[in-house]
Amino acid sequence: MSQLPPCPACQSEFAYEDGILLVCPSCGHEWSPAEEAAKADEAAVKDANGNVLQSGDTIVVIKDLKVKGSSLVVKGGTKVKNIRLVDGDHDIDCKIDGVGAMSLKSEFVKKA
């Protein structure tokens, strides 16, 4: 017997199969396991090379980035430790030595 995933709406563990859909008897939510897997993959933050990033990872900046509102530049090759993933356009919060706290876009970094 295969283990079915919990309901994404209410986290109930009593989901059952109904054809190609999964149904939750607690809240009545119906979902497709393939769609849930695609949403989870789409929501993952990926670096410039397509590697999935997680909070706490170490990254390397791949090109020189100008810091908005100042004359500072974050040089390509700068290593950044202990990143934090957030929602939004700039999806990485971090602290860079010599610059301070800032947000980066994942498309300008690679996993170290």
Order of alpha helices (4+ residues) and beta strands (2+ residues): beta-beta-beta-alpha-beta-beta-beta-beta-beta-beta-beta-beta
